[in-house]
Amino acid sequence: MGLDIDHLRQWIGRTREAEDLVTPRLVAEYRATLAPHLAPVGEGEAPLALHWCLAPETPGADTLGPDGHAAKGGFLPPVPLPRRMWAGGEVETLAPLRLGDRVVRRETVADVAVKEGRTGALCFVTVRHEVETPRGVAIRERQDIVYREASRPGAPAAPAGEAAAKPAPDLAWRIEADPVLLFRYSAMTFNGHRFHYDHPYATGVEGYAGLVVHGPMQASLLLNLAAACLGRVPARFRYRGVSPMIAGQVFTVAGRAGPEGFEGWTTEAGGRLCMEASGSAS
């Protein structure tokens, strides 16, 4: 499928803004979903990575694409590739969010690029975010979204990545990736992507071996583990998806602190690497 990169790059510079509240209910739902795998925070502060649950896009049911996301061509460019995933990103934490904060999220399409991957054409869309509270900007973030070609009939399931060759961790959490966990996180983030809850779609249309565990949920756990290992919230936190994590197993979130900062990763039950992360204390 041809990609008109000049047309797609016309979306660079588009912006949108949304507001939300850090409510007791959202904080309770977040803790109920991810605890006890959350780092300690100060009195009145919101749990780390809660910002990914705030001010989500809320498209009407009649404006959805076939994958359950908002149809492309509005804020995001109309990339003619059907499979979408988080590829990675970076979070800069300037100040904590606090219970009761009115939060403004500003998003800007920063770049659109096309590359050739092992499975065909890839289109990367970079979106920059600012999360502001009444006290000023609390979080700056870059998100990299990747679009891939359709699964070919008869093709093997999407590649699962390679076994991790990592050092012994300082801290490791084992978490069951069952459908309830995926449902709860999708509900908190108003994420309609069908491969998180629709097994026939995930396997028959997108070509995965099962339901797919959310990239931002893995990144949320890694950010919390980084803070637990470092003893403070990393000023800068980078994460990169390596391979899709499939639900229905116990996965591991692990990491260690060293002279260069934090190094973390997630692995499936068989040891295959799914996400890598790093963090700096300053």
C-alpha positions as CSV (number, residue, x, y, z in Angstrom):
1,M,0.0,0.0,0.0
2,G,1.5,3.3,-1.0
3,L,2.1,6.0,1.6
4,D,1.9,9.6,0.5
5,I,4.3,10.9,3.1
6,D,4.0,14.5,1.9
7,H,0.3,14.4,2.5
8,L,0.6,12.8,5.9
9,R,3.2,15.3,7.0
10,Q,0.7,18.1,6.6
11,W,-0.7,17.0,10.0
12,I,2.6,18.1,11.6
13,G,1.8,21.0,13.9
14,R,-1.9,20.1,14.6
15,T,-2.8,20.6,18.2
16,R,-5.7,19.8,20.5
17,E,-6.4,20.4,24.2
18,A,-8.5,18.7,26.8
19,E,-9.2,19.1,30.5
20,D,-9.8,16.6,33.3
21,L,-9.8,16.3,37.1
22,V,-7.7,14.1,39.4
23,T,-10.6,12.6,41.2
24,P,-10.7,10.3,44.3
25,R,-12.6,7.8,42.1
26,L,-9.9,7.7,39.4
27,V,-7.1,7.4,41.9
28,A,-9.0,4.5,43.7
29,E,-9.6,2.7,40.4
30,Y,-5.9,3.1,39.4
31,R,-4.7,1.8,42.7
32,A,-7.2,-1.1,42.6
33,T,-5.9,-2.0,39.2
34,L,-2.1,-1.8,39.6
35,A,-1.5,-2.0,43.4
36,P,0.6,-3.3,45.0
37,H,2.9,-2.6,42.1
38,L,3.1,1.2,42.7
39,A,5.8,3.4,44.1
40,P,5.1,5.4,47.3
41,V,4.1,9.0,46.7
42,G,3.8,12.0,49.0
43,E,0.7,12.9,51.0
44,G,-2.0,14.1,48.6
45,E,0.0,13.2,45.5
46,A,-1.4,11.1,42.7
47,P,0.2,7.8,41.8
48,L,2.9,7.8,39.2
49,A,1.8,7.5,35.6
50,L,-1.8,8.4,36.4
51,H,-1.5,11.1,33.7
52,W,-2.0,8.4,31.0
53,C,-5.6,8.0,32.4
54,L,-6.4,11.7,32.3
55,A,-8.2,13.6,29.5
56,P,-8.4,10.6,27.1
57,E,-9.9,11.0,23.7
58,T,-13.7,10.4,23.8
59,P,-14.8,9.8,20.2
60,G,-18.5,9.1,19.5
61,A,-19.4,5.5,18.7
62,D,-20.3,6.6,15.1
63,T,-16.8,8.0,14.6
64,L,-14.8,4.9,15.3
65,G,-12.5,3.1,13.0
66,P,-12.6,-0.7,12.6
67,D,-10.0,-1.2,15.3
68,G,-12.0,0.7,18.0
69,H,-9.9,3.8,17.9
70,A,-11.1,7.1,16.6
71,A,-11.1,7.1,12.8
72,K,-7.9,8.6,11.4
73,G,-7.8,11.9,9.6
74,G,-8.8,14.1,12.5
75,F,-6.1,15.0,14.9
76,L,-3.9,12.1,13.8
77,P,-3.0,11.7,10.1
78,P,-4.9,9.2,7.9
79,V,-2.1,6.6,7.8
80,P,-3.4,3.9,5.4
81,L,-1.9,1.1,7.6
82,P,-4.4,-0.7,9.9
83,R,-2.4,-2.0,12.8
84,R,-1.5,0.5,15.5
85,M,0.7,0.2,18.6
86,W,2.7,2.4,21.0
87,A,6.3,2.2,19.9
88,G,7.8,4.1,22.8
89,G,8.3,7.5,24.2
90,E,9.8,9.7,27.0
91,V,8.3,11.3,30.1
92,E,9.9,14.3,31.8
93,T,8.4,14.8,35.3
94,L,8.6,18.4,36.6
95,A,6.2,18.2,39.5
96,P,3.6,15.8,40.9
97,L,0.0,15.7,40.2
98,R,-2.2,16.1,43.2
99,L,-5.6,14.9,44.2
100,G,-8.2,17.5,43.1
101,D,-6.0,19.0,40.4
102,R,-7.7,20.3,37.3
103,V,-5.4,19.1,34.5
104,V,-5.0,20.5,31.0
105,R,-3.4,18.2,28.4
106,R,-2.1,19.8,25.2
107,E,-1.1,17.6,22.3
108,T,0.9,18.5,19.1
109,V,1.7,16.2,16.2
110,A,5.5,16.7,16.0
111,D,6.6,14.4,13.2
112,V,5.5,11.7,10.7
113,A,8.1,9.3,9.2
114,V,8.0,6.2,7.1
115,K,10.4,3.3,7.5
116,E,10.7,-0.3,6.2
117,G,10.5,-3.0,8.8
118,R,10.7,-6.8,8.8
119,T,7.0,-7.1,8.2
120,G,6.7,-4.3,5.6
121,A,6.1,-0.5,5.7
122,L,6.0,1.2,9.1
123,C,4.7,4.7,9.7
124,F,5.8,6.5,12.9
125,V,3.7,9.4,14.3
126,T,5.3,11.4,17.1
127,V,3.0,13.4,19.4
128,R,4.2,15.7,22.1
129,H,2.2,16.4,25.2
130,E,2.2,18.9,28.1
131,V,0.2,18.2,31.2
132,E,-0.4,21.4,33.2
133,T,-2.0,21.9,36.6
134,P,-2.9,25.2,38.3
135,R,0.8,25.3,39.6
136,G,2.3,25.1,36.1
137,V,3.5,22.4,33.7
138,A,3.9,19.1,35.6
139,I,4.8,16.6,32.8
140,R,6.2,16.9,29.3
141,E,6.0,13.8,27.2
142,R,6.8,12.4,23.8
143,Q,4.8,9.5,22.4
144,D,5.8,7.5,19.4
145,I,2.9,5.7,17.6
146,V,3.6,3.1,14.9
147,Y,1.3,1.9,12.2
148,R,1.9,-1.4,10.4
149,E,0.6,-3.3,7.4
150,A,-2.3,-5.7,7.7
151,S,-1.7,-9.3,8.8
152,R,-1.4,-11.5,5.8
153,P,-3.7,-14.6,5.6
154,G,-1.8,-17.6,6.8
155,A,1.1,-15.6,8.2
156,P,2.4,-16.7,11.6
157,A,1.4,-14.7,14.7
158,A,3.1,-11.4,15.2
159,P,6.7,-11.9,16.3
160,A,7.2,-12.4,20.0
161,G,10.7,-11.0,20.3
162,E,13.8,-12.6,21.7
163,A,14.6,-13.9,25.1
164,A,15.9,-11.2,27.4
165,A,19.6,-11.2,28.3
166,K,19.5,-8.9,31.3
167,P,21.5,-8.5,34.5
168,A,20.1,-9.6,37.9
169,P,17.4,-7.1,38.9
170,D,17.3,-5.1,42.2
171,L,13.5,-5.5,42.1
172,A,11.1,-7.6,40.1
173,W,7.3,-7.8,40.1
174,R,5.3,-10.7,38.8
175,I,1.8,-9.8,37.5
176,E,-0.9,-11.9,36.0
177,A,-2.0,-10.5,32.6
178,D,-5.6,-11.8,32.7
179,P,-8.5,-10.3,30.8
180,V,-9.8,-8.5,33.9
181,L,-6.6,-6.5,34.2
182,L,-6.7,-5.6,30.5
183,F,-10.4,-4.6,30.8
184,R,-9.8,-2.4,33.9
185,Y,-6.9,-0.5,32.3
186,S,-8.9,0.0,29.0
187,A,-11.8,1.3,31.0
188,M,-9.7,3.8,32.9
189,T,-8.1,5.1,29.8
190,F,-11.2,4.9,27.6
191,N,-9.1,2.8,25.2
192,G,-11.3,1.1,22.6
193,H,-8.6,-0.7,20.8
194,R,-10.2,-4.1,20.2
195,F,-7.0,-6.2,20.4
196,H,-7.1,-5.6,24.2
197,Y,-10.5,-7.3,24.7
198,D,-11.8,-8.9,21.5
199,H,-9.9,-12.2,21.1
200,P,-11.3,-13.2,17.7
201,Y,-10.3,-9.7,16.4
202,A,-6.9,-9.8,18.0
203,T,-6.0,-13.2,16.5
204,G,-8.1,-13.3,13.3
205,V,-7.7,-9.7,12.1
206,E,-4.5,-8.3,13.6
207,G,-2.7,-11.6,13.7
208,Y,-1.6,-11.8,17.3
209,A,-1.4,-15.0,19.4
210,G,-4.0,-13.6,21.8
211,L,-5.1,-10.4,23.5
212,V,-2.4,-7.8,23.7
213,V,-1.3,-6.2,27.0
214,H,-1.3,-2.4,26.8
215,G,2.0,-0.6,26.1
216,P,1.2,2.3,28.5
217,M,0.3,-0.1,31.3
218,Q,3.7,-1.8,31.0
219,A,5.3,1.7,30.9
220,S,3.3,2.8,33.9
221,L,4.6,-0.2,35.9
222,L,8.2,0.4,34.8
223,L,8.0,4.1,35.8
224,N,6.7,3.0,39.2
225,L,9.4,0.4,39.5
226,A,12.1,3.0,38.5
227,A,10.9,5.3,41.3
228,A,11.0,2.4,43.8
229,C,14.6,1.4,42.7
230,L,15.9,5.0,42.6
231,G,14.1,6.2,45.7
232,R,12.7,9.1,43.8
233,V,10.7,9.8,40.6
234,P,13.1,9.8,37.6
235,A,13.3,13.2,36.1
236,R,13.4,11.6,32.6
237,F,12.0,8.2,31.8
238,R,12.3,6.6,28.4
239,Y,10.6,3.4,27.2
240,R,10.6,1.4,24.0
241,G,8.3,-1.5,22.9
242,V,10.4,-4.4,21.7
243,S,7.6,-7.0,21.0
244,P,3.9,-7.3,21.8
245,M,3.1,-8.9,25.2
246,I,0.3,-11.5,24.9
247,A,-2.2,-11.9,27.8
248,G,-3.0,-15.1,29.6
249,Q,0.2,-15.5,31.5
250,V,2.2,-14.1,34.4
251,F,4.7,-11.5,33.2
252,T,7.6,-9.8,35.0
253,V,8.5,-6.1,35.5
254,A,12.1,-5.9,36.6
255,G,14.9,-3.3,36.9
256,R,17.9,-2.1,38.7
257,A,19.6,1.1,39.7
258,G,23.2,1.9,38.8
259,P,25.6,4.7,38.3
260,E,23.9,5.7,35.1
261,G,20.4,5.6,36.5
262,F,17.6,3.1,36.1
263,E,17.5,0.2,33.7
264,G,14.2,-1.7,33.4
265,W,12.4,-4.3,31.3
266,T,9.2,-6.4,31.0
267,T,9.3,-10.0,29.9
268,E,6.7,-12.7,29.1
269,A,6.5,-15.9,31.1
270,G,8.9,-17.6,28.7
271,G,11.5,-14.8,29.2
272,R,10.9,-13.0,26.0
273,L,11.6,-9.2,26.1
274,C,8.6,-6.9,25.6
275,M,9.6,-3.5,26.7
276,E,12.8,-1.7,27.8
277,A,13.1,1.4,29.9
278,S,15.7,3.7,31.3
279,G,15.5,6.6,33.8
280,S,17.7,9.3,35.2
281,A,17.4,10.8,38.6
282,S,18.3,14.3,37.4
